Amino acid sequence: MGVQIEQEAFTLEEILATVRSSNRLILWNDEVNTFDHVIDCLMKHLQYSEGQAEQIAWKVHTEGKCAVLEGSFTEMEIYRKILKSEGLTVSVE
């Protein structure tokens, strides 16, 4: 009986990001998610108030992206995966 392990490949940029003291979680505009869904996800997973989440949603809509969280690479990767599982377009910088 074997165990199948999923491997992830990391780019040089991602590896170097782990040594930085601070990384940002970026939420990107897309043509898929509604304002309500984005706002709900920001409130549910990042504990933003409704007003804060609405401001972020509008900034993403008008500017194309917005940094929504800052911290260690590991922490940002966890939140990236959570928001991605909700269908949002996110990245770590």
Secondary structure as a PSIPRED ss2 file (coil, helix, strand):
# PSIPRED VFORMAT (PSIPRED V4.0)

   1 M C   1.000  0.000  0.000
   2 G C   1.000  0.000  0.000
   3 V C   1.000  0.000  0.000
   4 Q C   1.000  0.000  0.000
   5 I C   1.000  0.000  0.000
   6 E C   1.000  0.000  0.000
   7 Q C   1.000  0.000  0.000
   8 E C   1.000  0.000  0.000
   9 A C   1.000  0.000  0.000
  10 F C   1.000  0.000  0.000
  11 T C   1.000  0.000  0.000
  12 L H   0.000  1.000  0.000
  13 E H   0.000  1.000  0.000
  14 E H   0.000  1.000  0.000
  15 I H   0.000  1.000  0.000
  16 L H   0.000  1.000  0.000
  17 A H   0.000  1.000  0.000
  18 T C   1.000  0.000  0.000
  19 V C   1.000  0.000  0.000
  20 R C   1.000  0.000  0.000
  21 S C   1.000  0.000  0.000
  22 S C   1.000  0.000  0.000
  23 N E   0.000  0.000  1.000
  24 R E   0.000  0.000  1.000
  25 L E   0.000  0.000  1.000
  26 I E   0.000  0.000  1.000
  27 L E   0.000  0.000  1.000
  28 W E   0.000  0.000  1.000
  29 N C   1.000  0.000  0.000
  30 D C   1.000  0.000  0.000
  31 E C   1.000  0.000  0.000
  32 V C   1.000  0.000  0.000
  33 N C   1.000  0.000  0.000
  34 T C   1.000  0.000  0.000
  35 F H   0.000  1.000  0.000
  36 D H   0.000  1.000  0.000
  37 H H   0.000  1.000  0.000
  38 V H   0.000  1.000  0.000
  39 I H   0.000  1.000  0.000
  40 D H   0.000  1.000  0.000
  41 C H   0.000  1.000  0.000
  42 L H   0.000  1.000  0.000
  43 M H   0.000  1.000  0.000
  44 K H   0.000  1.000  0.000
  45 H H   0.000  1.000  0.000
  46 L H   0.000  1.000  0.000
  47 Q C   1.000  0.000  0.000
  48 Y C   1.000  0.000  0.000
  49 S C   1.000  0.000  0.000
  50 E H   0.000  1.000  0.000
  51 G H   0.000  1.000  0.000
  52 Q H   0.000  1.000  0.000
  53 A H   0.000  1.000  0.000
  54 E H   0.000  1.000  0.000
  55 Q H   0.000  1.000  0.000
  56 I H   0.000  1.000  0.000
  57 A H   0.000  1.000  0.000
  58 W H   0.000  1.000  0.000
  59 K H   0.000  1.000  0.000
  60 V H   0.000  1.000  0.000
  61 H H   0.000  1.000  0.000
  62 T H   0.000  1.000  0.000
  63 E H   0.000  1.000  0.000
  64 G C   1.000  0.000  0.000
  65 K E   0.000  0.000  1.000
  66 C E   0.000  0.000  1.000
  67 A E   0.000  0.000  1.000
  68 V E   0.000  0.000  1.000
  69 L E   0.000  0.000  1.000
  70 E E   0.000  0.000  1.000
  71 G E   0.000  0.000  1.000
  72 S C   1.000  0.000  0.000
  73 F H   0.000  1.000  0.000
  74 T H   0.000  1.000  0.000
  75 E H   0.000  1.000  0.000
  76 M H   0.000  1.000  0.000
  77 E H   0.000  1.000  0.000
  78 I H   0.000  1.000  0.000
  79 Y H   0.000  1.000  0.000
  80 R H   0.000  1.000  0.000
  81 K H   0.000  1.000  0.000
  82 I H   0.000  1.000  0.000
  83 L H   0.000  1.000  0.000
  84 K H   0.000  1.000  0.000
  85 S H   0.000  1.000  0.000
  86 E C   1.000  0.000  0.000
  87 G C   1.000  0.000  0.000
  88 L C   1.000  0.000  0.000
  89 T C   1.000  0.000  0.000
  90 V E   0.000  0.000  1.000
  91 S E   0.000  0.000  1.000
  92 V E   0.000  0.000  1.000
  93 E C   1.000  0.000  0.000
